[in-house]
Amino acid sequence: DVKQRIARQFGRAAAEYDHCADVQWQIAQHALQLLPPSSGIVLDIGAATGKVTRCLLPMHAKVIGLDLAEGMLQYAQQQSVSTDVLGINWIAGDAEQLPIANHCIQALFSSMALQWCPSLRQVFCECYRVMKPSSCGVVAIMSQGSFWQWQQCWQGINTQQHINQFPSHVSLLQQAKSAGFEVRASQREYVTYHENVRQLLGSIKSIGANVVIETANAVPLTRNRLAQLSHQYEQYRNRQGLLPLSYQI
């Protein structure tokens, strides 16, 4: 089951996640600035280690941190003993089947999590169901064009799929609107830089984000293929001698 694989992978990464997830933290910080404070409950979908979830507490009366990976939630609870008393509830749950009552959420937040869901339409419908009519939310999600350098390098070796296919910006807007939302959106690129391909791959694996959802035609990454990919990736090395990896958010 894809969701179980994703949950296990992210759960294993819990202890190292915050040390490695620099770009995820940067994206979340920008997204947090867009969410207005409220006197009600805010739901954080994809709470992970709770680092971002805890940032929501000063702006909202009550916070729910929800994640599919129980390993992440256990780590979040261990790191947040004092804040739990002040108003954070941690819940294991699936974004496509939110364990939340209808129309009780005043604000919704999610950063770098929903791209792992097989049905984003279902996710947006669930978000619409649990949110109050007057509420608002902010979602930061990976879209088409993310990891394009890595994809191009693989295509130089063979044409099979080796990274997840992220939805287009237009498709995301359409799915959110079809669920009932009024939407304002923008697109922004973030780039991480790495000394070599092994380090670049490590930056993805160390945060648990190396699960390829469609595995039917997956090709194993052998030592020979890694050498080929490293050779292909050299075309993108910048003047500072580093290899870029792009995130479209």
N, C-alpha and C positions, 0 to 999 in steps of 0.2 A: 504494500500500500504506500502510495507516494507521500501522503500526509504523515504516516508513521516514520518513513525514512527521513523526512524533513525535520520532524520533531526530535528524532534521535540525534541527528547530525548537529542541530543547534543546541540540544541539551548537552552533548559532549563538549561543545565549545564554550559553555557558560563561564568557566573560571578564567579563560583567556580573552573572552570577547571584548571587554572594555579596554584592554591593553592594545588591542589590534584594530578596533572599529573606529578609527579616526575619521574617515569620510562619513561613516554612518552618524557619528556624533555631530559633525559639521552640518550635515543635511537636517538632522533633527533640530538643531539649534535654530536654523533658519525657519523651519516649519513652525516651531513653537512661537516665534514672533508674530505669526499670522493668526494665532488663536486668541480671541478675546477672553478675558476672565469671566467667570460665571458664578452664581451662588448655588448652583445645582451640582449634579454628578457629572464628572467627565470620565469617559471610557477611553482607555489607551489599548488599541488592538495591536498585538505584537510587542508586548511590554519588555520581552527579553530579560535582561539583568535588572531592570527597574531603574536604571540610571536616568533615563529620560522621564519615566513615569514620576519619579520623585520631584522632577522640575515642575510638574503640573500642580503639585499640591499647594504652593503659595497662591495660585490664581483661582483655585476652585475649592468649593466646600468639601467635596468628597471625590475620591479617585478610585476607579477600578482598573487594575492592571491585568489584562487578559493575554494569555499566550498559549499556543498549541503545545509547546515543549515544556513538560513538567520539570525537566532538569533546569531549565532557565528560571522557572517560577520558584523552585526550591532555593536556587542561588539568590534570586531577588529578595525572597523573604529573609534569608540569612543576613543580607546586606542592609535590610530595612526594618530591623526590629523596632527601633524608636519611632520611625515614621508611621508604621502600621497603626500604632495607637492613635496617631493624629488624624488618620483618615484615608489609608490606602488598603483596599481589599484586593487580594491576588486570587485570580480565578483561572483554572485551566479550561480552555474552550477553543472551539473552531469558529473562525470568522464567517464561515458559510452557514453555521447553525449557532448563532450567539445565544448563550445561556442567560439571556437578559429579558426582562419583561418588556412588553410593548410601551413605547412612549414614556420612558422614564429617564432618558439620558439628555442632559442639557447641553453637553459639548462632547464632540468625538475627535479623537486624535489617533493617527497611525503614521508611522514613519518607517519606511524600508521593510515592510512586512507583507503587504497584500499582494505583491508580485508572485508570491509562492502559492496563491490560491488558484485551483483549477478553473473556478467559475467566478470571475470578478462581478458579473451581473448579479449572481446570487449574493455575493458579499455586499454589494451596494443596496440590494433589496433588504437585506438583514439590517444594515445600518439605518436605512430609512424607517424600518419597523420599530427599532428601539429608541429612536430619537424623538424628542418632543417637536411639535410643529414649529415652534419658534426658535429651535436650536440651530447650531452651526457646527461644522467640523472642518478639520484640516487633514488632508491625506498627502503624504509624500511617497511616491511609488516609482520604481524603476520602469522606464518605458523603452520603446524601440530605439536602437542605437547604442544602448548600454553594452559595454564590452566589445565594441565593434572591431577593435584591433585584434583581439583574440579570435574572433570569428573569421576575420580575413586571413589570419595566419593558418587556421585550420583548413580553410578552403584552398589554400595553397598546397595542401597535402592530400585531402579528399573532400568530398562534398557532403558528407554525413553531418548530422547535427551534433554539436559538442557543447553548446551552451543553451540555456533556456531562451525561448523566443518571447521576448517581452512585448506587451501590447503597444500599439501606436498611441500617440498623444490624442489624436482624434477619436480613436476607439474608446479610450478611457472616458473622455468627455461624454460620448454617446451613451455608454453603459450607465454612467452616473445619472445622466438626465433621464434615461428610460426608466430608472428606478424611482424617479420622482423629484430628484434634487434640482435646485437652481445652482448653477456652477460658475465659478470664476476660476480660471486656471492660468498658469504660466509654466514655461519649461526652462530648466536650468541644467547646465553641464557641470559636473564635478570631475576632477581628474586626480588620480593617485599616481605616484612615480616610484619606480623600483629599479634596483641595480641590475637585476637579471630576471629571467622568466621563472626560475624556481621561487624567488622571493615574491614575484607577482602572484603566482599560484598560491603561495603560502598565505598571502593577504586575503585571498578568497576563502581558502580552506579553514583558516584560523578563526573565522567568524561563523563557520558552519554553512556558508553560502555556496557550497560546491556540489549540491544535489542537482543533477540534470533530470528534469521531470519526465521527459520522453526518452526512455532508455532502450527501446526496441532495437535501434540501430547503433547504439553507442559503441564506440571503438575505444579499447583500453589505451591508456597513455603509457606506452612502453618507453624505455630509455632511448631507443632510436627515434621514436616520434617526438620525444621531448627535445632531442638534439635538433631535429628538423624544425620544430616550432621555435626554438631559440634562434635558429638561423633566420627564419622568416620574420621574427619580431624585430630583428636588428634594423629593419628599414624605418622603424618608428623611434629609434633612439634619438633623444633631443641633444641640443648643444651642451647641456649640462651632463650628458652621458647617462641619462636615465630613460627607462621605458615607461610610457604612459599607459594608463588604463582608464577608460572613460565611463562615467555613469551619467545617463540621461534621466533626469528626475522631473 
